[in-house]
Amino acid sequence: MALNLIRSGLLAGKNCVGARYSHHAAHKFSHALKNGGQTNVTELSNGIRVATEQNNSPSATVGIWIDSGCSSEPKELNGITHFIEHLILQGSKNRAKKQLEKDMHGLGAILNSYTQRESSGYYMTLAPKDVAKAIEIISDMVQNPILNTDEIEATRKFILNELNETENNYEQVAMDHLHSVAYQQTPLAHTKYGPTANIERFTKADIERGIDLIFKGPQMIVAASGPISHDQICKDSEKHLKNVTNIFEKNMIPSLTVNRYTGSDIRVRDDSMSCAHVAIAVQGPGYSDPDFVVMDVAASLMGRWDLTHGGGINVSCYMGMVSNMDHLAQSFQSFNLKYKDTALWGSYFVGERMQLEEFVWHLQTQWRRMCIEVANNEIKLGKNILMTNLICEREGSVNNANSIATDMLRFGRRITLEEWAERINRVNSAKLHSIGENFIWDRCPVVAAIGPVENLPLYEELRMKMSWMRY
């Protein structure tokens, strides 16, 4: 009996210690969420918003992000934002390309830029003491691009070569095809490159129209992260971006167009390829709808997997487990691509030849579980994955500056990690099942497939199983 009492005491003590440790860990995590960097936001006289977070990162990142991407372009100018992005990197009227490269090298800075469907950006990472110089350089680049014939032709040649290379990036090609059929005849169908015909004929006048469309005060964000001064960044931005206005001089006022979704598919059969690249999705809520968080959790729960991952049959992602055991695919990833008024929620996979039918059967079965079977203890995994990803998106000055700008462009304010945690914690099985009913069950999917796709079920069969999977 004494031994039993000792054992009981040890077990009780162990449980008590575990409880204290769990509570302490939860307290520390909650404290960390609350004590993230404070975001300071100031609107300048020309409508540009400056958003900064001061932290102890050894580097600083500052840049200009724009609430305009290829989906803001009229059809005849599709590709102009990406064209301007590369033209700007050729230098400015005040700073030729050679001088720009010399200045960047002297600062030890890293300059990055991007163009997406609903946004674009230019940002620089460097030592904190040189932030003022970075603002001056980026402001000069976006306001004073070189528009002479030589620079335009050099940019044209570069983009055409880039476009040719992109043809071998099958994931990007598949996702561009997915958008083209999901949002037919609407702005989200555009690619950032635009048609080859557009790239080949863009003139100086077209570029001027594009610049007038993009760089307007109310749709520009100056964001910065690191050991920086908000007030000083505001002063430098006001000084160097004073010529930016909100007046559209080239009759290029952007129009608001509804991005109509159409369930459909596109298949590019190429039996010379070793594997098929397939994307399948349904329409989800855009980030203006609070329910997008539930779909984010669902995408995290679906997971991702690659043939090079370890774990074998013990991987947590079900689709990865069946792919590994039955040799169905080489990789799989879920996604929730959110835009202002819509989203594409689904999966992209690299499937083995003649195994596509079985893979898609497993995939749609998992979608069925999202609608009616997933329990709260399983949903916790997806919530943890999503929260971890959100935390990692703020690690380091580069990620954090991009995160600040993304929140400002999407929501008009910074969303704290504490608020994200509260939103994610509200997701439960009842909410997930309800969202599944609204956006997954009996909905028309959109499919894009490239490669040896003869084994991929016909669209009619895929559509039928979107309701069959309920029973």
C-alpha positions as CSV (number, residue, x, y, z in Angstrom):
1,M,0.0,0.0,0.0
2,A,2.9,2.3,0.8
3,L,4.3,1.7,-2.6
4,N,0.9,2.4,-4.2
5,L,0.7,5.6,-2.2
6,I,4.2,6.6,-3.3
7,R,3.3,5.9,-6.9
8,S,0.0,7.9,-6.5
9,G,1.9,10.7,-5.0
10,L,4.5,10.7,-7.8
11,L,1.8,10.6,-10.4
12,A,-0.1,13.4,-8.7
13,G,3.0,15.4,-8.5
14,K,3.8,14.8,-12.1
15,N,0.3,15.9,-13.1
16,C,0.6,19.0,-11.0
17,V,4.0,19.9,-12.5
18,G,2.6,19.3,-16.0
19,A,-0.4,21.5,-15.3
20,R,1.8,24.2,-14.0
21,Y,4.2,23.9,-16.9
22,S,1.3,24.0,-19.4
23,H,-0.2,27.1,-17.8
24,H,3.1,28.8,-17.7
25,A,3.8,28.0,-21.4
26,A,0.3,29.3,-22.3
27,H,1.0,32.4,-20.3
28,K,4.3,33.0,-22.0
29,F,2.8,32.5,-25.4
30,S,-0.1,34.9,-24.7
31,H,2.3,37.4,-23.3
32,A,4.4,37.2,-26.5
33,L,1.4,37.7,-28.7
34,K,0.4,40.9,-26.7
35,N,3.9,42.3,-26.8
36,G,4.6,42.3,-30.5
37,G,6.0,45.5,-31.9
38,Q,3.6,48.5,-31.8
39,T,2.5,49.7,-35.3
40,N,2.6,53.4,-35.9
41,V,0.6,54.7,-38.8
42,T,0.6,58.3,-40.3
43,E,-1.1,59.6,-43.4
44,L,0.9,62.1,-45.4
45,S,-0.5,65.2,-47.0
46,N,-0.8,63.4,-50.4
47,G,-2.6,60.4,-49.1
48,I,0.4,58.0,-48.7
49,R,0.2,56.0,-45.5
50,V,3.4,55.3,-43.5
51,A,3.3,52.3,-41.3
52,T,6.3,51.2,-39.2
53,E,7.2,48.8,-36.4
54,Q,10.3,49.4,-34.2
55,N,12.0,46.2,-33.0
56,N,15.4,44.8,-32.2
57,S,16.1,43.2,-35.6
58,P,19.8,43.7,-36.6
59,S,18.6,44.8,-40.1
60,A,16.0,47.3,-41.3
61,T,13.6,47.0,-44.2
62,V,11.8,49.9,-45.8
63,G,9.9,50.2,-49.1
64,I,6.9,51.2,-51.0
65,W,3.9,48.8,-51.5
66,I,1.1,49.6,-53.9
67,D,-2.6,48.6,-53.9
68,S,-2.4,47.8,-57.6
69,G,-1.3,44.8,-59.5
70,C,-2.1,43.1,-62.8
71,S,-5.8,42.8,-62.0
72,S,-6.0,46.6,-62.0
73,E,-4.9,46.8,-65.6
74,P,-7.1,47.3,-68.6
75,K,-6.9,44.4,-71.0
76,E,-4.8,46.3,-73.5
77,L,-2.3,47.1,-70.8
78,N,-2.1,43.7,-69.1
79,G,1.5,43.2,-68.1
80,I,2.4,46.9,-67.8
81,T,2.8,46.8,-64.0
82,H,5.4,44.0,-64.3
83,F,7.0,45.8,-67.2
84,I,7.3,49.0,-65.1
85,E,8.7,47.0,-62.2
86,H,11.7,45.8,-64.3
87,L,12.1,49.2,-66.1
88,I,12.4,50.9,-62.7
89,L,15.3,48.5,-61.9
90,Q,17.2,49.9,-64.9
91,G,17.8,53.1,-63.0
92,S,16.3,56.6,-62.9
93,K,16.7,60.0,-64.5
94,N,18.9,61.0,-61.6
95,R,20.7,57.7,-61.2
96,A,21.7,55.5,-64.1
97,K,21.7,51.8,-63.7
98,K,25.5,51.7,-63.1
99,Q,25.2,54.4,-60.4
100,L,22.2,52.6,-58.8
101,E,24.2,49.4,-58.6
102,K,27.2,51.4,-57.1
103,D,24.9,53.0,-54.5
104,M,23.4,49.6,-53.6
105,H,26.8,48.0,-53.3
106,G,28.1,50.9,-51.2
107,L,25.2,50.5,-48.8
108,G,25.5,46.7,-48.7
109,A,21.7,46.7,-49.4
110,I,19.4,44.1,-50.9
111,L,16.8,45.5,-53.3
112,N,13.6,43.4,-54.0
113,S,10.5,44.0,-56.1
114,Y,7.4,42.0,-57.1
115,T,4.2,42.2,-59.0
116,Q,1.1,40.2,-58.0
117,R,-2.5,40.2,-59.0
118,E,-3.6,42.8,-56.5
119,S,-0.4,44.5,-55.3
120,S,3.2,45.3,-56.2
121,G,6.1,46.5,-54.1
122,Y,9.7,47.8,-54.0
123,Y,11.7,47.4,-50.8
124,M,15.2,47.4,-49.5
125,T,17.0,45.7,-46.6
126,L,20.1,47.3,-45.2
127,A,21.8,48.6,-42.0
128,P,19.4,50.6,-39.9
129,K,21.6,53.7,-40.1
130,D,21.1,53.9,-43.8
131,V,17.2,53.9,-43.9
132,A,17.0,57.5,-44.9
133,K,19.2,56.8,-48.0
134,A,17.0,53.8,-48.9
135,I,13.9,55.9,-48.9
136,E,15.6,58.5,-51.1
137,I,16.7,55.8,-53.6
138,I,13.4,54.0,-53.8
139,S,11.5,57.3,-54.1
140,D,13.7,58.4,-56.9
141,M,13.3,55.0,-58.7
142,V,9.5,55.0,-58.7
143,Q,9.0,58.7,-59.5
144,N,11.8,59.2,-62.1
145,P,12.1,56.0,-64.3
146,I,14.1,56.2,-67.5
147,L,11.8,56.1,-70.5
148,N,14.2,56.3,-73.3
149,T,14.2,53.7,-76.1
150,D,17.3,51.8,-75.1
151,E,16.0,51.1,-71.6
152,I,12.5,50.2,-72.8
153,E,13.9,47.7,-75.3
154,A,16.3,46.2,-72.8
155,T,13.3,45.7,-70.4
156,R,11.2,44.2,-73.2
157,K,14.0,41.7,-74.1
158,F,14.5,40.7,-70.4
159,I,10.8,40.1,-69.8
160,L,10.3,38.1,-73.0
161,N,13.3,35.9,-71.9
162,E,11.8,35.6,-68.4
163,L,8.4,34.6,-69.9
164,N,10.1,31.8,-72.0
165,E,11.8,30.5,-68.8
166,T,8.5,30.6,-66.9
167,E,7.1,28.0,-69.3
168,N,9.1,25.4,-67.5
169,N,7.7,26.5,-64.1
170,Y,4.8,24.2,-64.3
171,E,3.3,25.2,-60.9
172,Q,3.1,28.8,-61.9
173,V,1.7,27.9,-65.3
174,A,-0.9,25.6,-63.8
175,M,-2.0,28.3,-61.3
176,D,-2.2,31.0,-64.0
177,H,-4.4,28.6,-66.0
178,L,-6.5,28.1,-62.9
179,H,-7.1,31.8,-62.6
180,S,-7.8,32.2,-66.3
181,V,-10.7,29.7,-66.3
182,A,-11.9,30.5,-62.8
183,Y,-12.3,34.2,-63.5
184,Q,-13.0,34.3,-67.3
185,Q,-13.2,37.8,-68.8
186,T,-12.6,39.4,-65.4
187,P,-9.4,41.1,-64.1
188,L,-8.2,38.2,-61.9
189,A,-7.8,36.1,-65.1
190,H,-4.8,38.3,-66.0
191,T,-1.3,37.1,-65.5
192,K,1.4,39.5,-64.3
193,Y,3.4,39.0,-67.5
194,G,0.4,39.8,-69.8
195,P,0.1,38.4,-73.4
196,T,3.4,38.2,-75.4
197,A,1.7,40.6,-77.9
198,N,1.3,43.2,-75.2
199,I,5.0,43.0,-74.1
200,E,6.2,43.3,-77.7
201,R,4.2,46.4,-78.5
202,F,4.3,48.5,-75.2
203,T,5.4,52.1,-76.1
204,K,6.6,55.0,-74.0
205,A,3.0,56.3,-74.0
206,D,1.7,53.0,-72.6
207,I,4.3,53.1,-69.9
208,E,3.4,56.6,-68.9
209,R,-0.3,55.5,-68.7
210,G,0.8,52.6,-66.5
211,I,2.8,54.8,-64.2
212,D,-0.1,57.1,-63.8
213,L,-2.3,54.2,-62.9
214,I,0.0,52.7,-60.3
215,F,1.8,55.4,-58.3
216,K,-1.0,57.4,-56.6
217,G,-0.9,58.5,-53.0
218,P,-4.0,56.8,-51.5
219,Q,-3.0,53.4,-52.9
220,M,0.7,53.6,-51.7
221,I,2.1,52.4,-48.4
222,V,5.5,53.2,-47.0
223,A,6.3,50.3,-44.6
224,A,9.3,49.8,-42.4
225,S,10.5,47.4,-39.8
226,G,13.6,47.3,-37.6
227,P,15.4,49.6,-35.2
228,I,14.0,52.7,-36.9
229,S,12.2,56.0,-36.1
230,H,8.7,56.4,-37.3
231,D,8.8,60.2,-37.2
232,Q,12.0,60.3,-39.2
233,I,10.6,57.9,-41.8
234,C,7.5,60.1,-42.1
235,K,9.7,63.2,-42.6
236,D,11.9,61.4,-45.2
237,S,8.9,60.1,-47.1
238,E,7.2,63.5,-47.1
239,K,10.3,65.0,-48.5
240,H,11.1,62.5,-51.2
241,L,7.6,61.5,-52.2
242,K,6.1,65.0,-52.3
243,N,5.5,64.9,-56.1
244,V,3.1,61.9,-55.8
245,T,-0.5,62.9,-56.2
246,N,-3.9,61.4,-56.3
247,I,-4.8,62.9,-59.7
248,F,-5.0,60.5,-62.6
249,E,-3.7,62.6,-65.5
250,K,-3.9,60.0,-68.3
251,N,-7.6,59.2,-68.0
252,M,-6.6,55.9,-66.2
253,I,-8.9,56.0,-63.2
254,P,-9.2,52.3,-62.2
255,S,-12.7,50.9,-62.4
256,L,-14.1,48.4,-59.9
257,T,-15.0,45.1,-61.7
258,V,-16.6,42.1,-60.0
259,N,-14.4,39.1,-60.3
260,R,-17.1,36.6,-61.5
261,Y,-16.2,32.9,-60.8
262,T,-17.0,30.2,-63.3
263,G,-16.6,26.5,-62.5
264,S,-14.7,25.1,-65.5
265,D,-11.5,23.3,-66.5
266,I,-8.5,23.5,-68.8
267,R,-6.3,20.6,-69.7
268,V,-3.0,20.8,-71.7
269,R,-2.1,17.2,-72.4
270,D,1.6,16.5,-73.0
271,D,2.5,12.8,-72.7
272,S,6.2,13.7,-73.1
273,M,6.2,15.0,-69.5
274,S,7.0,12.5,-66.7
275,C,4.4,13.8,-64.3
276,A,1.1,15.7,-64.4
277,H,0.7,19.1,-62.7
278,V,-2.8,19.6,-61.5
279,A,-4.6,22.3,-59.5
280,I,-8.2,21.9,-58.4
281,A,-10.1,24.5,-56.4
282,V,-13.5,26.0,-55.4
283,Q,-14.4,29.6,-54.8
284,G,-14.0,30.8,-51.3
285,P,-14.6,34.0,-49.3
286,G,-12.3,37.0,-50.0
287,Y,-10.4,38.7,-47.2
288,S,-13.3,41.2,-46.8
289,D,-15.3,38.3,-45.4
290,P,-14.3,37.2,-41.9
291,D,-15.0,33.6,-42.9
292,F,-11.7,33.5,-44.8
293,V,-10.0,32.6,-41.5
294,V,-12.0,29.3,-41.4
295,M,-10.9,28.5,-44.9
296,D,-7.3,29.2,-43.9
297,V,-7.7,26.7,-41.1
298,A,-9.2,24.2,-43.5
299,A,-6.2,24.7,-45.9
300,S,-3.7,24.2,-43.1
301,L,-5.5,21.1,-42.0
302,M,-5.3,19.6,-45.5
303,G,-1.6,20.2,-45.3
304,R,1.3,19.8,-47.7
305,W,3.8,17.0,-48.5
306,D,6.8,16.4,-50.7
307,L,8.5,13.1,-51.7
308,T,11.7,14.3,-50.1
309,H,9.9,14.6,-46.7
310,G,10.6,12.0,-44.1
311,G,8.1,10.1,-42.0
312,G,6.7,7.5,-44.4
313,I,3.3,6.3,-43.2
314,N,3.6,8.5,-40.1
315,V,3.3,11.9,-41.8
316,S,0.5,14.0,-40.4
317,C,-0.9,15.0,-43.8
318,Y,-3.3,12.3,-45.0
319,M,-2.8,13.1,-48.7
320,G,0.9,12.8,-48.1
321,M,0.5,9.5,-46.4
322,V,-1.6,7.9,-49.2
323,S,0.7,9.4,-51.9
324,N,3.8,8.0,-50.2
325,M,2.3,4.5,-49.6
326,D,0.6,4.1,-53.0
327,H,3.0,6.1,-55.1
328,L,0.2,8.5,-56.3
329,A,2.1,11.8,-56.3
330,Q,5.5,13.4,-55.9
331,S,4.2,16.5,-54.0
332,F,1.0,18.0,-52.7
333,Q,0.1,21.4,-51.2
334,S,-3.1,23.0,-50.2
335,F,-3.8,26.7,-50.7
336,N,-6.3,29.5,-50.0
337,L,-5.5,32.4,-52.4
338,K,-7.4,35.4,-51.1
339,Y,-8.4,38.5,-53.0
340,K,-10.6,41.4,-52.1
341,D,-14.0,39.9,-53.1
342,T,-13.2,36.2,-53.8
343,A,-10.7,33.4,-53.2
344,L,-9.5,30.1,-54.6
345,W,-9.4,27.3,-52.1
346,G,-8.0,24.0,-53.1
347,S,-4.9,21.9,-53.8
348,Y,-2.0,21.6,-56.3
349,F,-0.2,18.4,-56.8
350,V,2.4,16.7,-59.0
351,G,0.8,13.4,-59.8
352,E,2.2,10.2,-61.2
353,R,1.2,9.1,-64.6
354,M,-2.1,7.0,-64.6
355,Q,-2.5,7.6,-60.8
356,L,-4.5,10.9,-61.1
357,E,-8.0,9.3,-60.7
358,E,-7.1,7.6,-57.4
359,F,-5.4,10.7,-56.0
360,V,-8.4,12.9,-56.8
361,W,-10.7,10.3,-55.3
362,H,-8.7,10.6,-52.0
363,L,-8.6,14.4,-52.3
364,Q,-12.4,14.7,-52.7
365,T,-12.9,12.3,-49.9
366,Q,-10.9,14.6,-47.6
367,W,-13.0,17.5,-48.8
368,R,-16.1,15.5,-47.8
369,R,-14.6,15.1,-44.3
370,M,-14.2,18.9,-44.1
371,C,-17.9,19.3,-44.6
372,I,-19.3,16.7,-42.2
373,E,-16.7,14.7,-40.1
374,V,-13.7,16.7,-38.9
375,A,-13.8,17.1,-35.1
376,N,-12.5,19.8,-32.8
377,N,-9.4,17.8,-31.7
378,E,-8.3,17.4,-35.3
379,I,-9.1,21.0,-36.2
380,K,-6.6,22.0,-33.5
381,L,-3.8,20.8,-35.7
382,G,-4.8,23.1,-38.5
383,K,-5.2,26.0,-36.2
384,N,-1.7,25.5,-34.7
385,I,-0.2,25.3,-38.2
386,L,-1.9,28.5,-39.3
387,M,-0.9,30.4,-36.2
388,T,2.7,29.2,-36.5
389,N,2.8,30.4,-40.1
390,L,1.5,33.8,-39.1
391,I,4.1,34.1,-36.5
392,C,6.9,33.1,-38.9
393,E,5.6,35.7,-41.4
394,R,6.8,38.4,-38.9
395,E,10.2,37.0,-38.2
396,G,13.0,39.3,-39.4
397,S,12.7,42.8,-40.8
398,V,12.0,41.7,-44.4
399,N,9.1,39.4,-43.5
400,N,7.7,41.8,-41.0
401,A,7.7,44.8,-43.4
402,N,5.9,42.7,-46.0
403,S,3.4,41.6,-43.3
404,I,2.8,45.2,-42.2
405,A,2.2,46.3,-45.8
406,T,0.0,43.3,-46.6
407,D,-2.3,44.1,-43.6
408,M,-2.5,47.8,-44.4
409,L,-3.4,47.0,-48.1
410,R,-6.0,44.3,-47.2
411,F,-7.6,45.6,-44.0
412,G,-6.5,49.2,-43.7
413,R,-4.9,48.5,-40.4
414,R,-2.4,46.2,-38.7
415,I,-3.8,42.9,-37.4
416,T,-2.0,42.0,-34.2
417,L,-1.0,38.4,-33.5
418,E,-3.3,38.5,-30.5
419,E,-6.2,39.3,-32.7
420,W,-5.2,36.6,-35.2
421,A,-5.1,34.1,-32.3
422,E,-8.6,35.1,-31.2
423,R,-10.0,34.8,-34.7
424,I,-8.4,31.4,-35.2
425,N,-9.5,30.1,-31.7
426,R,-13.1,30.8,-32.6
427,V,-13.0,28.2,-35.4
428,N,-14.6,25.0,-34.4
429,S,-16.1,21.9,-36.1
430,A,-19.5,23.5,-36.4
431,K,-18.1,26.5,-38.1
432,L,-15.9,24.4,-40.4
433,H,-18.8,22.2,-41.4
434,S,-21.0,25.3,-42.1
435,I,-18.3,26.8,-44.3
436,G,-17.9,23.4,-46.0
437,E,-21.6,23.4,-46.8
438,N,-21.4,27.0,-48.2
439,F,-18.2,26.8,-50.2
440,I,-17.2,23.1,-50.9
441,W,-20.2,20.7,-50.9
442,D,-22.1,20.6,-54.2
443,R,-20.1,23.5,-55.7
444,C,-18.6,23.7,-59.2
445,P,-14.8,23.2,-59.0
446,V,-12.2,24.7,-61.3
447,V,-9.4,22.6,-62.7
448,A,-6.1,23.2,-64.5
449,A,-4.0,20.3,-65.6
450,I,-0.7,20.0,-67.6
451,G,1.1,16.9,-68.7
452,P,0.0,13.3,-69.1
453,V,-3.5,13.9,-67.8
454,E,-5.4,11.2,-69.6
455,N,-6.2,9.5,-66.3
456,L,-7.7,12.6,-64.8
457,P,-11.5,12.1,-64.4
458,L,-13.7,14.2,-66.8
459,Y,-15.0,17.5,-65.4
460,E,-18.6,16.1,-65.2
461,E,-17.4,13.3,-63.0
462,L,-15.4,15.6,-60.7
463,R,-18.5,17.9,-60.5
464,M,-20.8,15.0,-59.6
465,K,-18.6,13.9,-56.8
466,M,-18.7,17.3,-55.2
467,S,-22.2,16.3,-54.1
468,W,-21.8,12.5,-54.1
469,M,-19.0,12.9,-51.5
470,R,-21.7,13.9,-48.9
471,Y,-23.2,10.4,-48.8
